[in-house]
Amino acid sequence: MDMQAIGASDDDDPRLDDPPPWQPLDLASTALLLDVDGTILDLAATPSSVEVPRALRTSLGVLHGRCGCALALVSGRLIENLDALFSPLRLPAIGGHGAQIRLRAHEPVHFRTGPVIGSALRRLVEGLALDPRIVVEDKGSSLAVHYRLAPELGPSLEVKLRAMVDAVAADALDLLHGKLVIELKSAKVNKGEAVRELMQRAPFARRTPVFVGDDVTDQSVFRMLPGFGGVGYSVEHLMAGASAAFRSPGDVRVWLVHLSEQVLRGS
């Protein structure tokens, strides 16, 4: 079977020696790409309990306009979930770790892959939620097992998930490790390949990508940025491929407000 477990990179540097990237951006030639949970939003006890500050919606809306609509959310969440979370704001987006893509805010969602998780495996994984400390999020093309309420369960959950995949002989699946979450998804789907597709199509084509991400689920994006002359920033720790690191999602939000205020002042 072809199953790969993805963990933290050995190249990750936990030191934050570089200051946050406060330099102005030429928004007329920039494609601004933003991970969501842990990057522009603080993590919460459960995925449904995160909060979107009003100032963030405002700054994203302003920047979306000044980037020529080339601002996209790049998330493990499904696009319909992002729309509900940021309502009434709608943005271009990559959802489900690359399984979905929407090039413009009010265009239909395009699915880049079909379902790959069979019903037998789905039932086994959903059974983990009998433990009230575990939340299983069904994204159709993937299953996310959140253990934010009990961080100590991580190692045992990984063992159980591997055994479940083996039990049903599921091929071509990744175990993707995020922050207090393990996600089962197709090995053929990742954020980086979806961003590559995004950057080849309007309104993102011929722009310089600037990406901000926070964990191992974003590594595929950092790897493809040089091919487009892009730059990446990480959050909380300096990741391989990132030029600098923000200390927290709050600092990323301050940076976005700073950029939007520059826009409003016409600077």
VEXGU-64523 format. One record per residue: x, y, z of N, C-alpha, C, CB in turn; residue number from 1. Coordinates in steps of 0.1 Angstrom, whole numbers, plus 5000, padded with zeros to 4 digits. Glycine has a CB too. Layout:
NULUM   neast   nnorth    nup   caeast   canorth   caup   ceast   cnorth    cup   cbeast   cbnorth   cbup     k
NULUM       X        Y      Z        X         Y      Z       X        Y      Z        X         Y      Z   NUM
...
END
This chain:
NULUM   neast   nnorth    nup   caeast   canorth   caup   ceast   cnorth    cup   cbeast   cbnorth   cbup     k
NULUM    5008     4988   5000     5000      5000   5000    5009     5012   5000     4991      5000   5012     1
NULUM    5003     5024   4995     5011      5036   4994    5005     5046   5004     5010      5041   4979     2
NULUM    5011     5046   5016     5006      5055   5026    5017     5062   5032     4997      5047   5037     3
NULUM    5017     5075   5033     5028      5083   5039    5023     5091   5051     5033      5092   5028     4
NULUM    5030     5090   5062     5028      5099   5073    5036     5111   5072     5030      5091   5086     5
NULUM    5030     5122   5073     5037      5135   5072    5038     5141   5086     5030      5144   5062     6
NULUM    5050     5144   5091     5052      5150   5104    5060     5163   5102     5059      5141   5113     7
NULUM    5064     5169   5114     5071      5182   5113    5085     5180   5107     5073      5187   5128     8
NULUM    5089     5190   5099     5102      5190   5092    5113     5191   5102     5102      5200   5082     9
NULUM    5124     5184   5099     5136      5185   5107    5143     5199   5105     5146      5174   5104    10
NULUM    5139     5205   5094     5145      5218   5090    5138     5230   5097     5144      5220   5075    11
NULUM    5127     5227   5104     5120      5238   5111    5129     5244   5122     5106      5233   5117    12
NULUM    5129     5257   5122     5137      5264   5132    5127     5271   5142     5147      5274   5125    13
NULUM    5127     5267   5155     5118      5273   5164    5121     5287   5168     5117      5265   5176    14
NULUM    5133     5292   5164     5137      5305   5168    5131     5316   5159     5153      5307   5167    15
NULUM    5128     5327   5165     5122      5338   5157    5131     5350   5157     5108      5342   5163    16
NULUM    5142     5348   5149     5153      5358   5149    5149     5370   5140     5166      5352   5145    17
NULUM    5141     5368   5130     5137      5378   5121    5125     5386   5125     5135      5372   5107    18
NULUM    5124     5399   5123     5112      5406   5126    5101     5403   5117     5115      5421   5126    19
NULUM    5089     5406   5121     5077      5404   5112    5079     5412   5099     5064      5408   5119    20
NULUM    5074     5408   5088     5076      5414   5075    5067     5427   5073     5074      5405   5064    21
NULUM    5071     5438   5079     5063      5450   5079    5065     5458   5066     5066      5459   5090    22
NULUM    5074     5454   5057     5076      5461   5045    5064     5462   5036     5088      5456   5037    23
NULUM    5061     5473   5030     5049      5474   5021    5050     5465   5009     5048      5489   5016    24
NULUM    5038     5461   5004     5037      5453   4993    5032     5461   4981     5028      5440   4995    25
NULUM    5037     5458   4969     5031      5463   4957    5018     5455   4954     5041      5464   4945    26
NULUM    5007     5459   4959     4995      5451   4958    4990     5449   4943     4984      5456   4966    27
NULUM    4994     5458   4935     4990      5457   4921    4997     5446   4914     4994      5470   4913    28
NULUM    5008     5440   4920     5014      5429   4913    5016     5417   4923     5028      5433   4909    29
NULUM    5008     5417   4934     5009      5407   4944    4997     5398   4944     5011      5413   4958    30
NULUM    4999     5385   4946     4988      5376   4949    4990     5372   4964     4988      5363   4940    31
NULUM    4981     5376   4972     4982      5374   4987    4974     5361   4991     4976      5386   4995    32
NULUM    4982     5351   4996     4976      5338   4999    4978     5335   5014     4984      5327   4991    33
NULUM    4967     5332   5021     4966      5331   5035    4960     5318   5040     4959      5343   5041    34
NULUM    4968     5310   5048     4962      5299   5055    4953     5306   5066     4973      5290   5062    35
NULUM    4944     5298   5072     4934      5303   5081    4937     5299   5095     4920      5298   5076    36
NULUM    4934     5287   5099     4935      5283   5113    4950     5283   5117     4929      5269   5115    37
NULUM    4953     5290   5128     4966      5291   5133    4975     5301   5126     4973      5278   5132    38
NULUM    4969     5308   5115     4977      5318   5107    4970     5331   5109     4978      5314   5093    39
NULUM    4958     5333   5104     4950      5345   5106    4940     5344   5117     4944      5350   5093    40
NULUM    4937     5332   5121     4927      5329   5132    4934     5322   5143     4915      5322   5127    41
NULUM    4932     5326   5156     4937      5318   5167    4930     5305   5168     4935      5326   5180    42
NULUM    4937     5294   5171     4931      5281   5173    4922     5282   5185     4942      5270   5175    43
NULUM    4911     5274   5185     4902      5272   5196    4900     5258   5200     4888      5278   5192    44
NULUM    4892     5255   5210     4891      5242   5215    4885     5232   5204     4882      5242   5227    45
NULUM    4876     5237   5196     4871      5229   5185    4871     5238   5172     4856      5224   5188    46
NULUM    4871     5231   5161     4870      5239   5148    4859     5249   5147     4870      5230   5136    47
NULUM    4847     5245   5153     4835      5254   5152    4835     5265   5161     4823      5245   5154    48
NULUM    4845     5266   5171     4844      5276   5181    4854     5287   5178     4847      5270   5194    49
NULUM    4861     5287   5166     4870      5298   5163    4862     5311   5161     4878      5295   5151    50
NULUM    4868     5323   5163     4862      5336   5161    4869     5344   5151     4862      5343   5175    51
NULUM    4862     5351   5142     4867      5359   5132    4865     5374   5136     4861      5357   5118    52
NULUM    4876     5381   5140     4875      5395   5144    4869     5404   5132     4888      5401   5149    53
NULUM    4861     5413   5136     4855      5422   5126    4866     5429   5118     4846      5432   5132    54
NULUM    4877     5434   5125     4888      5441   5118    4894     5432   5108     4898      5446   5128    55
NULUM    4895     5419   5110     4901      5410   5100    4892     5410   5087     4902      5396   5106    56
NULUM    4879     5408   5089     4870      5409   5077    4872     5421   5069     4855      5407   5082    57
NULUM    4873     5433   5076     4874      5446   5070    4887     5446   5062     4873      5457   5080    58
NULUM    4898     5443   5068     4911      5444   5062    4912     5434   5050     4923      5441   5071    59
NULUM    4907     5422   5051     4907      5413   5040    4899     5418   5028     4901      5399   5044    60
NULUM    4887     5424   5031     4879      5429   5021    4886     5441   5013     4866      5435   5026    61
NULUM    4893     5449   5020     4900      5460   5014    4911     5455   5006     4905      5470   5025    62
NULUM    4919     5446   5011     4930      5440   5004    4926     5432   4992     4939      5432   5013    63
NULUM    4915     5425   4993     4910      5418   4981    4908     5427   4969     4897      5410   4985    64
NULUM    4902     5438   4972     4899      5448   4961    4912     5454   4956     4891      5459   4966    65
NULUM    4922     5457   4964     4934      5464   4959    4944     5454   4953     4940      5471   4971    66
NULUM    4942     5441   4956     4950      5431   4949    4944     5426   4936     4952      5418   4958    67
NULUM    4934     5434   4931     4927      5430   4919    4920     5417   4920     4937      5429   4908    68
NULUM    4915     5414   4932     4908      5402   4936    4917     5390   4937     4897      5399   4925    69
NULUM    4930     5392   4937     4940      5381   4938    4944     5379   4952     4952      5383   4929    70
NULUM    4935     5377   4961     4937      5373   4975    4929     5361   4978     4933      5385   4985    71
NULUM    4935     5350   4982     4928      5338   4984    4931     5332   4998     4932      5328   4974    72
NULUM    4921     5326   5004     4923      5318   5016    4928     5304   5011     4910      5317   5024    73
NULUM    4938     5298   5018     4943      5285   5015    4942     5276   5027     4958      5286   5010    74
NULUM    4932     5268   5028     4928      5262   5041    4926     5247   5039     4916      5268   5046    75
NULUM    4926     5240   5051     4922      5226   5052    4907     5226   5053     4928      5219   5064    76
NULUM    4900     5237   5057     4886      5237   5058    4880     5237   5044     4881      5250   5065    77
NULUM    4868     5232   5043     4860      5233   5030    4856     5247   5027     4848      5224   5030    78
NULUM    4855     5251   5014     4852      5264   5010    4839     5269   5016     4852      5266   4995    79
NULUM    4829     5260   5016     4816      5264   5022    4817     5267   5036     4805      5253   5019    80
NULUM    4826     5260   5043     4828      5264   5057    4835     5277   5059     4836      5253   5064    81
NULUM    4844     5280   5050     4851      5293   5050    4841     5304   5047     4862      5294   5040    82
NULUM    4832     5302   5038     4822      5312   5035    4813     5315   5047     4813      5308   5023    83
NULUM    4809     5305   5054     4801      5307   5066    4809     5314   5077     4796      5293   5071    84
NULUM    4821     5310   5078     4830      5316   5089    4832     5331   5087     4843      5308   5090    85
NULUM    4835     5335   5074     4838      5349   5071    4826     5357   5066     4850      5349   5061    86
NULUM    4814     5351   5066     4803      5358   5061    4801     5372   5068     4790      5350   5064    87
NULUM    4797     5382   5060     4793      5382   5046    4804     5382   5035     4783      5393   5043    88
NULUM    4816     5382   5040     4828      5383   5031    4829     5370   5024     4840      5387   5038    89
NULUM    4831     5370   5010     4834      5358   5002    4847     5361   4995     4823      5355   4992    90
NULUM    4856     5352   4994     4869      5354   4988    4873     5342   4979     4880      5355   4999    91
NULUM    4882     5344   4970     4887      5332   4963    4893     5323   4974     4898      5336   4952    92
NULUM    4894     5310   4971     4898      5301   4981    4903     5287   4976     4887      5298   4991    93
NULUM    4911     5281   4983     4915      5267   4982    4910     5260   4994     4931      5265   4979    94
NULUM    4902     5250   4993     4897      5243   5005    4901     5228   5005     4882      5244   5005    95
NULUM    4899     5222   5017     4901      5208   5018    4916     5204   5015     4892      5200   5009    96
NULUM    4925     5212   5018     4940      5210   5016    4942     5208   5001     4944      5197   5023    97
NULUM    4935     5215   4992     4937      5214   4978    4927     5206   4970     4950      5208   4975    98
NULUM    4917     5200   4977     4907      5193   4970    4897     5202   4963     4899      5184   4980    99
NULUM    4895     5214   4968     4886      5224   4962    4894     5237   4958     4874      5227   4972   100
NULUM    4888     5243   4948     4894      5256   4944    4883     5265   4938     4905      5254   4933   101
NULUM    4884     5278   4942     4875      5288   4936    4883     5300   4933     4863      5292   4947   102
NULUM    4884     5304   4920     4892      5314   4915    4887     5328   4918     4895      5313   4900   103
NULUM    4874     5330   4918     4868      5343   4921    4857     5341   4932     4862      5349   4908   104
NULUM    4855     5352   4939     4846      5351   4951    4832     5345   4948     4845      5364   4957   105
NULUM    4826     5349   4936     4812      5344   4934    4811     5334   4923     4804      5356   4931   106
NULUM    4822     5328   4920     4822      5317   4910    4819     5303   4917     4835      5316   4902   107
NULUM    4815     5293   4910     4813      5280   4916    4826     5274   4921     4806      5270   4907   108
NULUM    4824     5265   4931     4836      5258   4936    4839     5246   4926     4833      5252   4950   109
NULUM    4852     5245   4923     4857      5234   4914    4863     5223   4923     4866      5239   4903   110
NULUM    4859     5211   4921     4865      5200   4929    4876     5194   4921     4854      5189   4932   111
NULUM    4888     5194   4927     4900      5189   4920    4902     5174   4921     4912      5196   4925   112
NULUM    4894     5167   4930     4895      5153   4932    4882     5148   4937     4906      5149   4941   113
NULUM    4879     5135   4934     4867      5129   4939    4869     5123   4953     4861      5119   4930   114
NULUM    4859     5118   4959     4861      5111   4972    4870     5099   4971     4847      5107   4978   115
NULUM    4879     5097   4981     4888      5086   4981    4887     5077   4993     4902      5091   4979   116
NULUM    4879     5082   5003     4877      5075   5016    4865     5067   5015     4877      5085   5028   117
NULUM    4866     5054   5016     4854      5045   5015    4846     5045   5027     4859      5031   5012   118
NULUM    4834     5039   5026     4824      5040   5037    4829     5032   5049     4811      5034   5032   119
NULUM    4836     5021   5047     4841      5012   5058    4851     5020   5066     4847      4999   5053   120
NULUM    4861     5027   5060     4871      5034   5067    4864     5046   5074     4882      5039   5058   121
NULUM    4855     5052   5067     4848      5064   5073    4841     5060   5086     4837      5070   5063   122
NULUM    4834     5049   5086     4827      5044   5098    4837     5042   5110     4819      5031   5095   123
NULUM    4849     5036   5106     4859      5033   5117    4864     5046   5123     4870      5025   5111   124
NULUM    4867     5055   5114     4873      5068   5119    4862     5076   5127     4878      5077   5108   125
NULUM    4850     5076   5122     4839      5083   5129    4837     5078   5143     4827      5084   5121   126
NULUM    4840     5065   5145     4838      5058   5158    4847     5064   5169     4840      5044   5157   127
NULUM    4858     5070   5165     4867      5077   5174    4860     5088   5182     4879      5082   5167   128
NULUM    4850     5094   5176     4843      5105   5183    4834     5100   5194     4835      5112   5173   129
NULUM    4833     5087   5197     4826      5083   5209    4833     5088   5221     4826      5067   5209   130
NULUM    4846     5091   5220     4854      5098   5231    4850     5112   5229     4869      5095   5230   131
NULUM    4844     5119   5239     4840      5133   5238    4851     5143   5236     4831      5137   5249   132
NULUM    4863     5138   5239     4875      5147   5237    4880     5148   5223     4886      5143   5246   133
NULUM    4874     5139   5214     4878      5138   5200    4867     5143   5191     4882      5124   5197   134
NULUM    4871     5152   5182     4861      5157   5172    4866     5152   5158     4861      5173   5172   135
NULUM    4857     5145   5151     4859      5140   5138    4852     5149   5128     4855      5125   5136   136
NULUM    4859     5156   5119     4854      5165   5109    4854     5158   5096     4862      5178   5109   137
NULUM    4842     5156   5090     4841      5149   5077    4841     5160   5066     4828      5141   5076   138
NULUM    4851     5160   5058     4852      5170   5047    4849     5164   5034     4866      5176   5047   139
NULUM    4844     5152   5034     4841      5146   5021    4853     5139   5015     4835      5156   5011   140
NULUM    4862     5147   5011     4875      5142   5005    4885     5138   5015     4880      5152   4995   141
NULUM    4882     5142   5028     4892      5138   5038    4884     5138   5052     4903      5149   5039   142
NULUM    4891     5132   5062     4886      5131   5075    4896     5137   5085     4882      5117   5079   143
NULUM    4892     5147   5093     4901      5153   5102    4898     5149   5116     4901      5169   5101   144
NULUM    4907     5144   5124     4905      5139   5137    4912     5149   5147     4911      5125   5139   145
NULUM    4904     5158   5153     4909      5168   5162    4910     5163   5176     4900      5181   5161   146
NULUM    4921     5166   5183     4923      5162   5197    4928     5174   5205     4932      5150   5198   147
NULUM    4923     5186   5202     4927      5198   5209    4923     5197   5224     4921      5210   5203   148
NULUM    4912     5190   5227     4907      5189   5241    4915     5179   5249     4893      5185   5241   149
NULUM    4924     5171   5242     4932      5161   5249    4945     5159   5241     4924      5148   5251   150
NULUM    4955     5169   5242     4967      5168   5234    4975     5155   5236     4976      5179   5237   151
NULUM    4973     5149   5248     4981      5137   5251    4977     5125   5242     4980      5133   5265   152
NULUM    4965     5126   5236     4960      5114   5228    4967     5113   5214     4945      5116   5226   153
NULUM    4975     5123   5210     4981      5123   5197    4987     5110   5192     4990      5134   5196   154
NULUM    4997     5105   5200     5004      5093   5196    4995     5080   5194     5015      5089   5206   155
NULUM    4986     5079   5204     4977      5067   5203    4967     5068   5192     4969      5066   5216   156
NULUM    4963     5081   5188     4954      5082   5177    4961     5079   5164     4948      5097   5177   157
NULUM    4973     5083   5163     4981      5079   5151    4981     5064   5149     4995      5085   5151   158
NULUM    4984     5057   5160     4985      5042   5159    4971     5037   5155     4989      5036   5173   159
NULUM    4960     5042   5161     4947      5037   5157    4944     5040   5143     4937      5043   5166   160
NULUM    4947     5051   5138     4943      5055   5124    4951     5047   5114     4946      5070   5122   161
NULUM    4964     5044   5117     4972      5035   5108    4966     5021   5108     4986      5035   5113   162
NULUM    4962     5016   5119     4956      5003   5120    4942     5003   5112     4953      4999   5134   163
NULUM    4935     5013   5113     4922      5014   5105    4924     5014   5090     4914      5026   5109   164
NULUM    4934     5021   5086     4937      5022   5071    4942     5008   5067     4948      5032   5068   165
NULUM    4950     5001   5075     4955      4988   5071    4944     4978   5071     4966      4983   5081   166
NULUM    4934     4980   5080     4923      4970   5081    4914     4970   5069     4915      4973   5093   167
NULUM    4913     4981   5062     4904      4982   5051    4913     4982   5038     4895      4994   5051   168
NULUM    4926     4981   5039     4935      4981   5027    4933     4993   5019     4933      4968   5019   169
NULUM    4932     5005   5025     4930      5017   5018    4944     5022   5012     4924      5028   5027   170
NULUM    4944     5024   4999     4956      5028   4992    4957     5043   4990     4958      5021   4979   171
NULUM    4969     5048   4988     4971      5062   4984    4965     5072   4993     4966      5064   4970   172
NULUM    4967     5070   5006     4962      5079   5016    4974     5085   5024     4952      5073   5026   173
NULUM    4973     5097   5028     4983      5104   5037    4977     5105   5051     4987      5117   5031   174
NULUM    4985     5104   5061     4982      5108   5074    4989     5122   5076     4987      5098   5086   175
NULUM    4981     5132   5076     4987      5146   5076    4985     5151   5090     4979      5155   5066   176
NULUM    4997     5155   5096     4997      5160   5110    4997     5175   5110     5009      5155   5117   177
NULUM    4987     5181   5116     4986      5195   5118    4987     5198   5133     4973      5201   5113   178
NULUM    4982     5210   5137     4983      5214   5151    4971     5207   5159     4982      5229   5153   179
NULUM    4974     5196   5166     4965      5189   5174    4954     5183   5165     4959      5198   5185   180
NULUM    4957     5179   5153     4948      5173   5144    4956     5163   5135     4940      5183   5135   181
NULUM    4950     5152   5132     4955      5142   5122    4945     5141   5111     4959      5128   5128   182
NULUM    4949     5142   5099     4939      5142   5088    4942     5131   5078     4938      5155   5081   183
NULUM    4932     5123   5075     4933      5113   5064    4929     5119   5051     4924      5100   5068   184
NULUM    4937     5119   5041     4934      5125   5028    4941     5118   5017     4937      5140   5028   185
NULUM    4937     5121   5005     4943      5115   4993    4958     5120   4992     4936      5118   4980   186
NULUM    4967     5110   4989     4981      5114   4987    4983     5122   4975     4989      5101   4986   187
NULUM    4973     5123   4966     4974      5131   4954    4970     5145   4955     4966      5124   4943   188
NULUM    4965     5149   4967     4960      5162   4969    4968     5169   4980     4945      5162   4974   189
NULUM    4973     5182   4977     4979      5190   4986    4977     5205   4983     4994      5187   4988   190
NULUM    4980     5213   4992     4978      5228   4990    4987     5233   4979     4980      5235   5003   191
NULUM    5000     5228   4979     5009      5233   4970    5005     5231   4955     5022      5226   4972   192
NULUM    5000     5220   4951     4996      5217   4938    4984     5226   4934     4993      5203   4935   193
NULUM    4975     5228   4944     4963      5237   4942    4968     5251   4940     4953      5236   4953   194
NULUM    4977     5256   4948     4983      5269   4946    4989     5271   4932     4992      5273   4957   195
NULUM    4997     5260   4928     5003      5261   4915    4992     5263   4904     5011      5247   4912   196
NULUM    4981     5256   4905     4970      5258   4895    4964     5272   4896     4959      5247   4898   197
NULUM    4963     5276   4908     4957      5290   4911    4966     5300   4904     4956      5293   4926   198
NULUM    4979     5299   4906     4988      5309   4901    4990     5309   4885     5002      5307   4907   199
NULUM    4984     5300   4879     4984      5299   4864    4972     5305   4858     4987      5285   4860   200
NULUM    4962     5309   4866     4949      5314   4861    4946     5327   4866     4938      5304   4864   201
NULUM    4938     5335   4859     4934      5348   4863    4925     5347   4875     4927      5356   4851   202
NULUM    4925     5357   4884     4933      5369   4884    4947     5368   4890     4925      5380   4891   203
NULUM    4952     5356   4893     4964      5354   4900    4976     5353   4891     4963      5341   4909   204
NULUM    4974     5349   4879     4985      5347   4869    4994     5360   4868     4980      5343   4856   205
NULUM    5007     5358   4866     5016      5369   4864    5017     5379   4876     5012      5377   4851   206
NULUM    5014     5374   4887     5016      5381   4900    5026     5374   4909     5002      5383   4908   207
NULUM    5031     5381   4918     5041      5375   4928    5033     5369   4940     5052      5385   4932   208
NULUM    5034     5356   4943     5026      5351   4954    5034     5355   4967     5025      5336   4953   209
NULUM    5026     5359   4977     5031      5361   4991    5022     5352   5000     5030      5376   4995   210
NULUM    5027     5342   5006     5020      5332   5013    5023     5333   5028     5022      5318   5008   211
NULUM    5013     5331   5037     5015      5330   5051    5009     5317   5056     5010      5342   5059   212
NULUM    5017     5308   5062     5011      5296   5068    5018     5293   5081     5014      5284   5058   213
NULUM    5013     5282   5088     5017      5280   5101    5022     5266   5105     5007      5284   5111   214
NULUM    5019     5256   5097     5023      5243   5101    5026     5234   5089     5012      5236   5110   215
NULUM    5028     5221   5092     5033      5211   5082    5023     5210   5071     5035      5198   5089   216
NULUM    5011     5213   5073     5001      5212   5062    5004     5223   5051     4987      5214   5067   217
NULUM    5012     5233   5054     5015      5243   5045    5029     5241   5038     5015      5256   5052   218
NULUM    5036     5231   5041     5049      5229   5036    5049     5228   5020     5056      5217   5042   219
NULUM    5039     5222   5015     5039      5220   5000    5038     5233   4993     5027      5211   4996   220
NULUM    5031     5243   5000     5031      5257   4994    5044     5264   4994     5020      5265   5001   221
NULUM    5051     5263   5006     5064      5269   5007    5074     5263   4996     5070      5267   5021   222
NULUM    5072     5250   4993     5082      5244   4984    5079     5249   4969     5080      5229   4984   223
NULUM    5067     5253   4966     5065      5257   4952    5066     5272   4950     5051      5253   4948   224
NULUM    5067     5280   4960     5068      5295   4959    5080     5299   4950     5069      5301   4972   225
NULUM    5092     5293   4951     5103      5298   4943    5101     5298   4928     5116      5290   4946   226
NULUM    5093     5288   4924     5090      5287   4910    5082     5298   4904     5083      5274   4907   227
NULUM    5076     5306   4913     5068      5318   4909    5074     5331   4914     5054      5317   4914   228
NULUM    5087     5330   4919     5093      5341   4924    5087     5347   4937     5094      5352   4914   229
NULUM    5080     5338   4944     5072      5342   4956    5080     5342   4969     5060      5334   4957   230
NULUM    5073     5346   4979     5079      5347   4992    5069     5341   5003     5084      5362   4996   231
NULUM    5074     5335   5013     5065      5329   5023    5069     5333   5037     5065      5314   5022   232
NULUM    5060     5334   5046     5062      5337   5060    5054     5327   5068     5057      5352   5063   233
NULUM    5060     5322   5079     5054      5313   5088    5050     5320   5101     5063      5301   5091   234
NULUM    5043     5312   5110     5038      5318   5122    5043     5309   5134     5022      5318   5122   235
NULUM    5048     5316   5144     5052      5310   5157    5066     5303   5156     5042      5299   5161   236
NULUM    5070     5298   5144     5083      5293   5143    5087     5294   5128     5084      5278   5147   237
NULUM    5100     5295   5126     5105      5297   5112    5106     5284   5105     5119      5304   5112   238
NULUM    5097     5282   5095     5096      5269   5088    5105     5269   5076     5082      5267   5083   239
NULUM    5109     5258   5071     5117      5256   5059    5110     5263   5048     5120      5242   5056   240
NULUM    5117     5272   5041     5111      5279   5029    5105     5292   5033     5101      5270   5023   241
NULUM    5104     5295   5045     5099      5308   5049    5110     5318   5051     5091      5307   5063   242
NULUM    5107     5331   5047     5117      5342   5048    5118     5348   5062     5114      5352   5038   243
NULUM    5107     5347   5069     5106      5353   5083    5094     5347   5090     5106      5368   5083   244
NULUM    5092     5349   5103     5081      5344   5110    5074     5354   5119     5086      5332   5119   245
NULUM    5061     5354   5118     5053      5361   5128    5052     5354   5141     5039      5364   5122   246
NULUM    5051     5361   5152     5051      5354   5165    5037     5348   5168     5055      5364   5175   247
NULUM    5027     5353   5162     5013      5348   5165    5003     5352   5154     5008      5354   5179   248
NULUM    4992     5345   5153     4981      5350   5144    4977     5364   5146     4969      5341   5145   249
NULUM    4978     5369   5159     4974      5383   5161    4984     5392   5154     4975      5385   5176   250
NULUM    4997     5389   5153     5006      5397   5146    5003     5397   5131     5020      5392   5149   251
NULUM    4999     5385   5126     4995      5385   5112    4983     5394   5109     4992      5371   5107   252
NULUM    4974     5394   5118     4962      5403   5116    4966     5418   5117     4951      5400   5127   253
NULUM    4975     5421   5126     4980      5435   5127    4987     5439   5114     4990      5437   5139   254
NULUM    4995     5430   5108     5001      5432   5095    4991     5435   5084     5010      5421   5091   255
NULUM    4980     5427   5084     4970      5429   5074    4963     5442   5075     4960      5417   5074   256
NULUM    4960     5446   5088     4954      5459   5090    4963     5470   5086     4951      5461   5105   257
NULUM    4976     5468   5089     4987      5478   5085    4987     5480   5070     5000      5474   5090   258
NULUM    4986     5468   5062     4986      5469   5048    4973     5476   5043     4987      5455   5042   259
NULUM    4962     5473   5049     4949      5478   5044    4949     5493   5047     4938      5471   5050   260
NULUM    4955     5498   5058     4955      5512   5062    4964     5519   5052     4959      5514   5076   261
NULUM    4975     5513   5048     4983      5519   5038    4975     5521   5025     4996      5510   5035   262
NULUM    4967     5511   5022     4959      5513   5010    4949     5524   5011     4951      5500   5007   263
NULUM    4943     5525   5023     4932      5535   5025    4939     5549   5025     4925      5533   5038   264
NULUM    4951     5550   5029     4958      5563   5029    4964     5567   5015     4969      5564   5039   265
NULUM    4964     5556   5006     4969      5558   4993    4984     5558   4992     4964      5571   4988   266
NULUM    4990     5552   5003     5005      5551   5003    5010     5539   4996     5010      5552   5017   267
END
